[in-house]
Amino acid sequence: MISAHFFLAGEQYTGCEITGHADYSEEGTDVICAYVSAAVQTVANLMTEIFRLPVSAEETEEPARVSLRLSEKDDSGNAHRLFAGLALQLGELSKAFPANIQVTHMEV
């Protein structure tokens, strides 16, 4: 199962960590993993390359983990909006595939 944990300071998103595998189908053909990977990569690229937000991004293959976190306050609010969009997108996916992806929100 993919676990997507989103971190909040009050009502503001400050980061997320996505771990695991969907186990929906065989490796290389798992559309849920591909969907999540594409969504997370898009948001990470928007944060780091387009908006140049103060975000640290880390990725490991084994275990499968992607972490995006604000490294300092973002006064523009763009990081919050991008994290919120990713949480919404993955939340909708979890409604369709609850056995393969779980989304949680945690206060930090």
All heavy atoms as an XYZ file, in Angstrom:
821
protein
N       0.837     -1.183      0.000
C       0.000      0.000      0.000
C       0.881      1.245      0.000
O       1.908      1.283      0.672
C      -0.916      0.013      1.216
C      -1.707      1.303      1.324
S      -2.813      1.406      2.727
C      -4.160      0.403      2.132
N       0.432      2.265     -0.714
C       1.092      3.569     -0.684
C       0.508      4.345      0.485
O      -0.713      4.398      0.665
C       0.873      4.339     -2.000
C       1.590      3.633     -3.149
C       1.334      5.786     -1.866
C       1.303      4.218     -4.517
N       1.377      4.944      1.276
C       0.962      5.823      2.364
C       1.421      7.231      2.024
O       2.609      7.449      1.772
C       1.582      5.394      3.688
O       1.081      4.131      4.075
N       0.484      8.152      1.998
C       0.794      9.558      1.743
C       0.465     10.335      3.004
O      -0.696     10.434      3.391
C      -0.010     10.069      0.555
N       1.496     10.833      3.659
C       1.335     11.596      4.900
C       1.585     13.064      4.587
O       2.639     13.408      4.055
C       2.321     11.128      5.967
C       2.210      9.676      6.289
N       1.160      9.146      7.003
C       3.009      8.641      5.974
C       1.328      7.840      7.121
N       2.437      7.515      6.488
N       0.621     13.909      4.925
C       0.756     15.345      4.722
C       0.876     16.016      6.080
O       0.153     15.680      7.014
C      -0.444     15.889      3.941
C      -0.405     15.494      2.498
C      -0.942     14.286      2.086
C       0.207     16.305      1.560
C      -0.881     13.896      0.757
C       0.280     15.930      0.226
C      -0.262     14.717     -0.174
N       1.805     16.964      6.183
C       2.116     17.627      7.445
C       1.553     19.039      7.431
O       1.709     19.773      6.455
C       3.622     17.642      7.667
C       4.244     16.279      7.536
C       5.086     15.982      6.480
C       3.943     15.266      8.437
C       5.643     14.722      6.337
C       4.487     14.003      8.305
C       5.345     13.733      7.247
N       0.896     19.392      8.526
C       0.267     20.701      8.672
C       0.767     21.397      9.927
O       0.913     20.768     10.972
C      -1.255     20.547      8.782
C      -1.971     20.045      7.542
C      -3.195     19.236      7.915
C      -2.353     21.220      6.672
N       0.999     22.699      9.802
C       1.248     23.567     10.950
C       0.037     24.478     11.010
O      -0.091     25.400     10.197
C       2.536     24.356     10.775
N      -0.878     24.170     11.896
C      -2.163     24.864     11.889
C      -2.932     24.438     10.651
O      -3.165     23.259     10.436
N      -3.267     25.405      9.812
C      -3.986     25.106      8.577
C      -3.087     25.146      7.352
O      -3.564     25.044      6.223
C      -5.154     26.077      8.407
C      -6.219     25.917      9.476
C      -7.405     26.814      9.262
O      -7.566     27.367      8.161
O      -8.197     26.963     10.204
N      -1.782     25.295      7.561
C      -0.847     25.420      6.446
C      -0.071     24.121      6.235
O       0.549     23.596      7.168
C       0.158     26.556      6.705
C      -0.483     27.923      6.730
C      -1.048     28.321      5.378
O      -0.355     28.278      4.368
N      -2.315     28.700      5.361
N      -0.101     23.611      5.005
C       0.708     22.440      4.666
C       2.184     22.824      4.689
O       2.568     23.875      4.183
C       0.360     21.916      3.276
C      -0.941     21.170      3.203
C      -2.106     21.809      2.807
C      -1.000     19.821      3.525
C      -3.305     21.121      2.725
C      -2.198     19.119      3.454
C      -3.337     19.784      3.055
O      -4.522     19.093      2.987
N       2.995     21.956      5.292
C       4.440     22.201      5.362
C       5.254     21.101      4.708
O       6.468     21.225      4.584
C       4.893     22.348      6.825
O       4.621     21.122      7.517
C       4.196     23.511      7.513
N       4.608     20.012      4.309
C       5.352     18.934      3.670
C       4.522     17.691      3.488
O       3.345     17.642      3.864
N       5.169     16.703      2.889
C       4.527     15.403      2.717
C       5.595     14.332      2.574
O       6.747     14.611      2.237
C       3.596     15.381      1.508
S       4.422     15.543     -0.079
N       5.193     13.116      2.866
C       6.057     11.953      2.673
C       5.194     10.841      2.088
O       4.157     10.506      2.645
C       6.692     11.517      3.987
C       7.652     10.373      3.800
C       8.421     10.058      5.055
O       9.469     10.691      5.261
O       7.962      9.208      5.827
N       5.636     10.321      0.956
C       4.917      9.255      0.277
C       5.808      8.020      0.317
O       6.978      8.088     -0.088
C       4.588      9.620     -1.185
C       3.619     10.788     -1.371
C       3.905      8.451     -1.884
C       3.651     11.985     -0.773
N       5.260      6.899      0.808
C       6.048      5.673      0.937
C       5.269      4.479      0.410
O       4.044      4.504      0.343
C       6.416      5.398      2.412
O       5.213      5.268      3.173
C       7.282      6.502      2.995
N       6.012      3.447      0.051
C       5.417      2.164     -0.283
C       5.111      1.969     -1.754
O       5.467      2.783     -2.608
N       4.438      0.863     -2.020
C       4.030      0.473     -3.367
C       2.544      0.167     -3.345
O       2.024     -0.358     -2.364
C       4.796     -0.771     -3.834
C       6.259     -0.530     -4.003
N       6.781      0.111     -5.097
C       7.314     -0.833     -3.208
C       8.090      0.184     -4.974
N       8.440     -0.370     -3.828
N       1.868      0.441     -4.443
C       0.420      0.226     -4.504
C       0.053     -1.253     -4.525
O      -0.995     -1.639     -4.023
C      -0.167      0.910     -5.734
N       0.898     -2.092     -5.120
C       0.617     -3.524     -5.257
C      -0.700     -3.769     -5.980
O      -1.421     -4.723     -5.684
C       0.620     -4.231     -3.894
C       1.988     -4.171     -3.237
O       3.001     -4.265     -3.955
O       2.036     -4.009     -2.000
N      -1.018     -2.904     -6.934
C      -2.235     -3.057     -7.727
C      -2.008     -4.071     -8.848
O      -2.884     -4.861     -9.154
C      -2.633     -1.698     -8.303
C      -3.891     -1.719     -9.130
C      -5.133     -1.859     -8.530
C      -3.822     -1.571    -10.509
C      -6.297     -1.871     -9.288
C      -4.984     -1.583    -11.273
C      -6.203     -1.728    -10.666
O      -7.351     -1.741    -11.423
N      -0.817     -4.030     -9.443
C      -0.440     -4.993    -10.483
C       1.075     -5.157    -10.451
O       1.756     -4.587     -9.605
C      -0.935     -4.551    -11.853
O      -0.324     -3.343    -12.237
N       1.603     -5.914    -11.374
C       3.031     -6.201    -11.395
C       3.857     -4.926    -11.561
O       3.413     -3.966    -12.197
C       3.358     -7.159    -12.545
C       2.805     -8.541    -12.362
C       3.184     -9.464    -13.513
O       4.272     -9.286    -14.093
O       2.373    -10.342    -13.817
N       5.066     -4.961    -11.012
C       5.980     -3.840    -11.141
C       6.182     -3.517    -12.623
O       6.345     -4.405    -13.448
C       7.327     -4.178    -10.490
C       8.286     -3.016    -10.462
C       9.565     -3.348     -9.730
O       9.540     -4.180     -8.811
O      10.588     -2.760    -10.097
N       6.157     -2.256    -12.943
C       6.307     -1.824    -14.325
C       4.988     -1.664    -15.055
O       4.939     -1.043    -16.118
N       3.909     -2.220    -14.495
C       2.590     -2.087    -15.115
C       1.554     -1.551    -14.129
O       0.370     -1.528    -14.448
C       2.090     -3.438    -15.683
O       1.927     -4.351    -14.593
C       3.050     -4.008    -16.701
N       1.989     -1.125    -12.966
C       1.082     -0.670    -11.910
C       0.667      0.781    -12.179
O       1.451      1.706    -11.970
C       1.764     -0.803    -10.550
C       0.797     -0.664     -9.392
O      -0.091      0.208     -9.460
O       0.936     -1.430     -8.426
N      -0.568      0.961    -12.642
C      -1.024      2.295    -13.010
C      -1.189      3.210    -11.796
O      -1.043      4.432    -11.915
C      -2.329      2.252    -13.833
C      -2.107      1.565    -15.162
C      -3.454      1.590    -13.071
N      -1.476      2.655    -10.637
C      -1.610      3.487     -9.443
C      -0.254      4.051     -9.043
O      -0.127      5.240     -8.747
C      -2.277      2.714     -8.288
C      -3.704      2.341     -8.695
C      -2.280      3.545     -7.004
C      -4.416      1.437     -7.730
N       0.783      3.218     -9.060
C       2.129      3.713     -8.769
C       2.543      4.785     -9.775
O       3.117      5.809     -9.407
C       3.140      2.572     -8.778
S       3.198      1.630     -7.238
N       2.231      4.550    -11.041
C       2.581      5.521    -12.081
C       1.850      6.840    -11.848
O       2.434      7.924    -11.983
C       2.256      4.957    -13.456
N       0.587      6.776    -11.493
C      -0.228      7.957    -11.229
C       0.365      8.768    -10.081
O       0.539      9.987    -10.188
C      -1.645      7.503    -10.899
C      -2.647      8.588    -10.612
C      -3.583      8.957    -11.573
C      -2.701      9.212     -9.371
C      -4.534      9.926    -11.309
C      -3.644     10.187     -9.105
C      -4.557     10.544    -10.071
O      -5.486     11.503     -9.804
N       0.656      8.075     -8.977
C       1.211      8.752     -7.802
C       2.576      9.343     -8.124
O       2.862     10.496     -7.789
C       1.272      7.795     -6.593
C       2.043      8.415     -5.435
C      -0.137      7.402     -6.160
N       3.415      8.583     -8.788
C       4.749      9.079     -9.154
C       4.661     10.336    -10.007
O       5.372     11.314     -9.764
C       5.537      8.008     -9.905
O       5.830      6.929     -9.062
N       3.797     10.321    -11.005
C       3.653     11.478    -11.890
C       3.141     12.701    -11.126
O       3.639     13.819    -11.319
C       2.730     11.144    -13.049
N       2.153     12.501    -10.262
C       1.601     13.626     -9.491
C       2.656     14.220     -8.563
O       2.830     15.440     -8.497
C       0.381     13.172     -8.698
N       3.388     13.361     -7.855
C       4.404     13.836     -6.907
C       5.553     14.510     -7.648
O       6.026     15.577     -7.239
C       4.905     12.678     -6.017
C       6.091     13.112     -5.171
C       3.775     12.168     -5.130
N       6.006     13.941     -8.751
C       7.098     14.554     -9.524
C       6.688     15.906    -10.082
O       7.487     16.853    -10.094
C       7.543     13.623    -10.646
C       8.330     12.445    -10.146
C       8.658     11.459    -11.266
O       8.068     11.480    -12.337
N       9.606     10.580    -10.998
N       5.453     16.018    -10.538
C       4.978     17.304    -11.061
C       5.004     18.366     -9.973
O       5.510     19.472    -10.183
C       3.556     17.160    -11.644
O       3.605     16.239    -12.736
C       3.022     18.499    -12.127
N       4.472     18.046     -8.808
C       4.449     19.010     -7.707
C       5.870     19.345     -7.257
O       6.198     20.515     -7.027
C       3.578     18.503     -6.543
C       3.770     19.343     -5.293
C       2.116     18.496     -6.962
N       6.731     18.347     -7.148
C       8.124     18.600     -6.748
C       8.816     19.521     -7.745
O       9.518     20.465     -7.350
C       8.882     17.280     -6.625
N       8.617     19.277     -9.031
C       9.240     20.133    -10.046
C       8.665     21.546    -10.030
O       9.410     22.521    -10.195
C       9.075     19.512    -11.437
C       9.980     18.329    -11.628
O      11.025     18.207    -11.002
N       9.575     17.418    -12.501
N       7.364     21.674     -9.827
C       6.773     23.008     -9.713
C       7.371     23.765     -8.532
O       7.718     24.941     -8.637
C       5.253     22.904     -9.554
C       4.469     22.560    -10.814
C       3.030     22.185    -10.459
C       4.496     23.718    -11.791
N       7.501     23.074     -7.402
C       8.035     23.720     -6.205
C       9.496     24.137     -6.369
O       9.860     25.261     -6.031
C       7.902     22.791     -5.004
C       6.496     22.635     -4.524
S       6.447     21.551     -3.076
C       4.791     21.871     -2.502
N      10.315     23.210     -6.866
C      11.758     23.473     -6.891
C      12.240     24.222     -8.132
O      13.108     25.073     -8.037
C      12.552     22.156     -6.762
O      12.220     21.300     -7.865
C      12.247     21.454     -5.449
N      11.661     23.936     -9.286
C      12.184     24.495    -10.536
C      11.387     25.681    -11.069
O      11.962     26.575    -11.684
C      12.244     23.402    -11.613
C      13.066     22.193    -11.213
C      14.497     22.541    -10.820
O      15.136     23.346    -11.521
O      14.968     22.004     -9.788
N      10.092     25.691    -10.864
C       9.264     26.762    -11.414
C       9.084     27.892    -10.398
O       9.388     29.045    -10.680
C       7.891     26.227    -11.884
C       8.063     25.089    -12.896
C       7.026     27.366    -12.443
C       8.848     25.444    -14.150
N       8.594     27.558     -9.193
C       8.362     28.581     -8.171
C       9.591     28.861     -7.314
O       9.621     29.847     -6.590
C       7.185     28.176     -7.270
C       5.853     28.249     -7.951
C       5.221     27.092     -8.371
C       5.228     29.464     -8.186
C       3.985     27.144     -9.003
C       4.003     29.530     -8.813
C       3.376     28.367     -9.226
N      10.593     27.988     -7.381
C      11.826     28.142     -6.580
C      11.511     28.364     -5.103
O      12.025     29.270     -4.453
C      12.674     29.276     -7.118
C      13.015     29.137     -8.573
C      14.444     28.758     -8.750
N      14.788     28.735    -10.158
C      15.370     27.710    -10.734
N      15.695     26.660    -10.032
N      15.670     27.730    -12.009
N      10.660     27.494     -4.578
C      10.257     27.578     -3.177
C      11.320     26.959     -2.275
O      12.093     26.102     -2.721
C       8.922     26.851     -2.987
C       7.743     27.445     -3.764
C       6.536     26.525     -3.682
C       7.402     28.830     -3.242
N      11.346     27.366     -1.011
C      12.315     26.809     -0.070
C      11.887     25.410      0.390
O      11.442     25.205      1.516
C      12.302     27.813      1.084
C      10.904     28.382      1.062
C      10.523     28.414     -0.397
N      12.014     24.449     -0.519
C      11.565     23.078     -0.269
C      12.738     22.129     -0.437
O      13.517     22.249     -1.382
C      10.436     22.689     -1.263
C      10.071     21.230     -1.145
C       9.224     23.562     -1.051
N      12.858     21.191      0.494
C      13.839     20.120      0.329
C      13.109     18.895     -0.199
O      11.991     18.605      0.213
C      14.540     19.805      1.653
O      13.618     19.307      2.592
N      13.735     18.227     -1.151
C      13.147     17.032     -1.757
C      14.134     15.886     -1.623
O      15.315     16.039     -1.924
C      12.826     17.286     -3.225
N      13.637     14.752     -1.135
C      14.464     13.553     -0.993
C      13.713     12.364     -1.568
O      12.492     12.286     -1.458
C      14.771     13.275      0.477
C      15.579     14.343      1.171
C      15.779     14.022      2.641
O      15.543     12.873      3.064
O      16.151     14.940      3.377
N      14.474     11.427     -2.149
C      13.865     10.237     -2.721
C      14.785      9.049     -2.501
O      16.005      9.168     -2.634
C      13.640     10.437     -4.216
C      13.067      9.229     -4.918
C      12.890      9.450     -6.413
O      13.525     10.349     -6.979
O      12.125      8.689     -7.007
N      14.206      7.915     -2.123
C      14.947      6.660     -2.035
C      14.145      5.585     -2.756
O      12.913      5.647     -2.803
C      15.189      6.222     -0.569
O      13.930      6.027      0.081
C      16.017      7.243      0.195
N      14.846      4.625     -3.339
C      14.158      3.542     -4.041
C      13.787      2.396     -3.118
O      12.732      1.802     -3.248
C      15.022      3.038     -5.204
C      15.018      4.005     -6.363
C      15.620      3.422     -7.608
O      15.417      2.215     -7.866
O      16.300      4.174     -8.318
N      14.678      2.010     -2.235
C      14.409      0.918     -1.299
C      14.770      1.370      0.096
O      15.946      1.539      0.384
C      15.198     -0.338     -1.678
C      14.659     -1.048     -2.890
C      13.196     -1.476     -2.768
O      12.753     -1.863     -1.671
O      12.492     -1.413     -3.782
N      13.821      1.602      0.926
C      12.391      1.506      0.664
C      11.920      2.686     -0.187
O      12.524      3.763     -0.169
C      11.765      1.559      2.056
C      12.730      2.357      2.869
C      14.089      2.026      2.308
N      10.835      2.485     -0.917
C      10.277      3.532     -1.773
C       9.768      4.675     -0.901
O       8.875      4.492     -0.076
C       9.157      2.963     -2.629
N      10.381      5.870     -1.089
C      10.003      7.013     -0.261
C      10.340      8.311     -0.987
O      11.420      8.444     -1.561
C      10.756      6.985      1.064
C      10.402      8.117      2.010
C      11.196      8.032      3.301
N      12.559      8.461      3.148
C      12.960      9.738      3.152
N      12.098     10.704      3.295
N      14.232     10.042      3.019
N       9.402      9.244     -0.965
C       9.630     10.605     -1.456
C       9.188     11.547     -0.348
O       8.106     11.383      0.224
C       8.832     10.902     -2.742
C       8.977     12.360     -3.146
C       9.263      9.996     -3.870
N      10.042     12.511     -0.053
C       9.736     13.481      0.988
C       9.915     14.886      0.422
O      10.934     15.184     -0.207
C      10.677     13.270      2.181
O      10.466     14.273      3.156
N       8.919     15.729      0.631
C       8.971     17.146      0.264
C       8.634     17.945      1.512
O       7.587     17.711      2.125
C       7.946     17.479     -0.821
C       8.060     16.750     -2.143
C       6.822     17.015     -2.998
C       9.310     17.194     -2.874
N       9.526     18.860      1.884
C       9.286     19.648      3.102
C       9.764     21.075      2.916
O      10.810     21.307      2.310
C      10.028     19.043      4.288
C       9.493     17.671      4.652
C      10.179     17.162      5.895
N       9.826     15.788      6.119
C       9.030     15.371      7.079
N       8.499     16.218      7.904
N       8.762     14.090      7.214
N       8.992     21.988      3.477
C       9.444     23.375      3.504
C      10.663     23.475      4.405
O      10.663     22.942      5.509
C       8.345     24.287      4.057
C       7.286     24.753      3.092
C       6.198     25.524      3.835
C       7.876     25.609      2.002
N      11.695     24.155      3.933
C      12.888     24.328      4.756
C      12.880     25.684      5.465
O      13.680     25.929      6.364
C      14.148     24.185      3.908
O      14.101     25.054      2.799
N      11.980     26.562      5.041
C      11.752     27.834      5.711
C      10.361     28.313      5.342
O       9.704     27.735      4.469
C      12.812     28.874      5.332
C      12.874     29.184      3.857
C      14.037     30.082      3.488
O      15.180     29.626      3.595
O      13.768     31.226      3.095
N       9.907     29.365      5.998
C       8.549     29.862      5.760
C       8.391     30.323      4.313
O       9.286     30.937      3.744
C       8.245     31.009      6.719
C       6.815     31.431      6.676
C       6.487     32.450      7.735
C       4.987     32.667      7.646
N       4.531     33.870      8.143
N       7.233     30.022      3.742
C       6.902     30.452      2.381
C       5.799     31.491      2.459
O       4.629     31.156      2.611
C       6.449     29.244      1.538
C       5.864     29.665      0.210
O       6.364     30.652     -0.378
O       4.889     29.025     -0.236
N       6.178     32.759      2.380
C       5.204     33.843      2.500
C       4.276     33.950      1.293
O       3.214     34.560      1.388
C       5.920     35.179      2.723
C       6.600     35.246      4.083
O       6.067     34.659      5.045
O       7.674     35.882      4.182
N       4.660     33.365      0.172
C       3.818     33.448     -1.033
C       2.558     32.584     -0.919
O       1.580     32.830     -1.617
C       4.615     33.008     -2.267
O       4.804     31.597     -2.269
N       2.602     31.541     -0.093
C       1.481     30.625      0.014
C       1.443     29.575     -1.085
O       0.578     28.698     -1.092
N       2.375     29.647     -2.022
C       2.372     28.695     -3.135
C       2.658     27.269     -2.689
O       2.062     26.327     -3.222
C       3.371     29.127     -4.209
C       2.885     30.334     -4.974
O       1.685     30.534     -5.164
N       3.813     31.181     -5.406
N       3.540     27.096     -1.730
C       3.835     25.735     -1.250
C       2.579     25.118     -0.652
O       2.238     23.971     -0.952
C       4.971     25.743     -0.234
N       1.883     25.875      0.180
C       0.637     25.376      0.773
C      -0.344     24.959     -0.311
O      -0.932     23.877     -0.251
C      -0.001     26.445      1.670
C      -1.415     26.130      2.044
N      -1.744     25.171      2.982
C      -2.586     26.617      1.568
C      -3.063     25.094      3.071
N      -3.593     25.969      2.226
N      -0.523     25.806     -1.321
C      -1.479     25.498     -2.392
C      -1.066     24.253     -3.176
O      -1.911     23.428     -3.537
C      -1.647     26.702     -3.312
C      -2.462     27.821     -2.669
C      -2.757     28.943     -3.654
N      -1.653     29.864     -3.839
C      -1.365     30.873     -3.033
N      -2.108     31.088     -1.959
N      -0.366     31.675     -3.285
N       0.221     24.107     -3.454
C       0.684     22.929     -4.192
C       0.531     21.658     -3.355
O       0.097     20.618     -3.871
C       2.122     23.118     -4.655
C       2.289     24.122     -5.795
C       3.750     24.517     -5.954
C       1.742     23.563     -7.101
N       0.894     21.715     -2.071
C       0.678     20.555     -1.192
C      -0.812     20.224     -1.097
O      -1.195     19.051     -1.128
C       1.231     20.809      0.212
C       2.723     20.684      0.338
C       3.472     21.708      0.913
C       3.389     19.539     -0.074
C       4.845     21.588      1.056
C       4.764     19.416      0.058
C       5.496     20.445      0.627
N      -1.659     21.251     -0.984
C      -3.102     21.024     -0.894
C      -3.628     20.360     -2.166
O      -4.466     19.454     -2.102
C      -3.834     22.344     -0.634
N      -3.124     20.796     -3.308
C      -3.537     20.184     -4.574
C      -3.124     18.731     -4.669
O      -3.902     17.883     -5.115
N      -1.905     18.434     -4.223
C      -1.435     17.045     -4.230
C      -2.247     16.202     -3.257
O      -2.640     15.074     -3.578
C       0.055     16.987     -3.891
C       0.693     15.604     -3.900
C       0.561     14.941     -5.271
C       2.155     15.711     -3.469
N      -2.540     16.745     -2.080
C      -3.354     16.008     -1.105
C      -4.747     15.730     -1.667
O      -5.280     14.627     -1.498
C      -3.460     16.803      0.203
N      -5.321     16.699     -2.352
C      -6.630     16.508     -2.972
C      -6.566     15.420     -4.041
O      -7.407     14.512     -4.072
C      -7.116     17.825     -3.580
C      -8.412     17.757     -4.377
C      -9.586     17.370     -3.491
C      -8.666     19.093     -5.062
N      -5.564     15.499     -4.897
C      -5.419     14.530     -5.986
C      -5.255     13.111     -5.453
O      -5.917     12.176     -5.904
C      -4.213     14.923     -6.849
C      -4.122     14.221     -8.147
C      -5.102     14.772     -9.177
O      -5.814     15.732     -8.945
N      -5.128     14.145    -10.320
N      -4.359     12.943     -4.489
C      -4.128     11.610     -3.935
C      -5.308     11.145     -3.090
O      -5.613      9.952     -3.036
C      -2.828     11.585     -3.136
C      -1.554     11.872     -3.946
C      -0.320     11.730     -3.057
C      -1.448     11.001     -5.181
N      -5.998     12.079     -2.449
C      -7.198     11.726     -1.688
C      -8.297     11.179     -2.588
O      -8.979     10.220     -2.233
N      -8.461     11.782     -3.755
C      -9.455     11.281     -4.708
C      -9.072      9.887     -5.203
O      -9.925      9.016     -5.366
C      -9.615     12.249     -5.882
C     -10.260     13.569     -5.503
C     -11.652     13.403     -4.914
O     -12.473     12.677     -5.513
O     -11.912     14.003     -3.856
N      -7.777      9.679     -5.427
C      -7.312      8.358     -5.851
C      -7.575      7.326     -4.757
O      -7.979      6.201     -5.047
C      -5.826      8.406     -6.203
C      -5.225      7.118     -6.746
C      -5.837      6.751     -8.097
C      -3.708      7.252     -6.867
N      -7.377      7.719     -3.499
C      -7.589      6.773     -2.396
C      -9.063      6.401     -2.246
O      -9.382      5.310     -1.776
C      -7.036      7.317     -1.082
O      -7.855      8.336     -0.559
N      -9.963      7.285     -2.646
C     -11.390      6.945     -2.622
C     -11.696      5.854     -3.640
O     -12.523      4.980     -3.390
C     -12.242      8.178     -2.915
C     -12.255      9.192     -1.805
C     -13.064     10.410     -2.220
C     -12.935     11.535     -1.219
N     -13.626     12.752     -1.686
N     -11.030      5.921     -4.781
C     -11.256      4.928     -5.838
C     -10.531      3.618     -5.563
O     -10.996      2.553     -5.962
C     -10.828      5.494     -7.187
N      -9.379      3.700     -4.880
C      -8.547      2.517     -4.624
C      -8.115      2.472     -3.160
O      -6.927      2.582     -2.855
C      -7.314      2.522     -5.545
C      -7.657      2.492     -7.001
C      -7.722      3.666     -7.738
C      -7.925      1.283     -7.634
C      -8.048      3.639     -9.090
C      -8.245      1.250     -8.987
C      -8.314      2.436     -9.709
N      -9.065      2.305     -2.223
C      -8.724      2.369     -0.798
C      -7.802      1.248     -0.325
O      -7.131      1.400      0.698
C     -10.086      2.291     -0.100
C     -10.989      1.642     -1.095
C     -10.485      2.067     -2.449
N      -7.720      0.151     -1.047
C      -6.816     -0.937     -0.654
C      -5.386     -0.684     -1.120
O      -4.476     -1.407     -0.710
C      -7.314     -2.262     -1.230
N      -5.185      0.374     -1.935
C      -3.870      0.589     -2.532
C      -3.193      1.890     -2.122
O      -1.980      2.018     -2.252
C      -3.984      0.558     -4.056
C      -4.605     -0.731     -4.535
O      -5.799     -0.773     -4.808
N      -3.825     -1.798     -4.581
N      -3.972      2.854     -1.642
C      -3.380      4.123     -1.222
C      -4.174      4.696     -0.055
O      -5.412      4.668     -0.054
C      -3.280      5.144     -2.382
C      -2.672      6.468     -1.881
C      -4.592      5.334     -3.082
C      -2.294      7.433     -2.983
N      -3.437      5.193      0.931
C      -4.035      5.803      2.115
C      -3.426      7.182      2.286
O      -2.203      7.349      2.200
C      -3.753      4.952      3.347
C      -4.288      5.540      4.621
C      -3.905      4.708      5.827
O      -2.880      4.039      5.848
N      -4.745      4.753      6.853
N      -4.264      8.180      2.543
C      -3.815      9.554      2.739
C      -4.150      9.970      4.153
O      -5.279      9.793      4.616
C      -4.483     10.504      1.717
C      -4.069     11.948      1.974
C      -4.143     10.097      0.291
N      -3.148     10.505      4.858
C      -3.354     11.001      6.220
C      -2.801     12.408      6.340
O      -1.930     12.818      5.571
C      -2.687     10.093      7.276
O      -1.288     10.039      7.007
C      -3.273      8.705      7.259
N      -3.325     13.133      7.309
C      -2.863     14.490      7.617
C      -2.422     14.503      9.074
O      -3.128     13.967      9.931
C      -3.979     15.496      7.388
C      -4.374     15.614      5.960
N      -5.223     14.720      5.342
C      -4.032     16.516      5.024
C      -5.385     15.075      4.082
N      -4.677     16.159      3.858
N      -1.266     15.121      9.327
C      -0.717     15.157     10.687
C      -0.300     16.578     11.056
O       0.300     17.276     10.232
C       0.525     14.273     10.776
C       0.262     12.812     10.605
S       1.790     11.905     10.846
C       1.967     11.223      9.221
N      -0.608     16.961     12.252
C      -0.166     18.240     12.797
C       1.296     18.131     13.206
O       1.700     17.136     13.814
C      -1.030     18.624     13.991
C      -0.689     19.947     14.620
C      -1.064     21.156     13.766
O      -1.986     21.059     12.941
O      -0.409     22.191     13.947
N       2.104     19.136     12.836
C       3.528     19.141     13.233
C       3.844     20.363     14.051
O       3.130     21.332     14.052
C       4.467     19.074     12.013
C       4.338     17.728     11.332
C       4.219     20.203     11.046
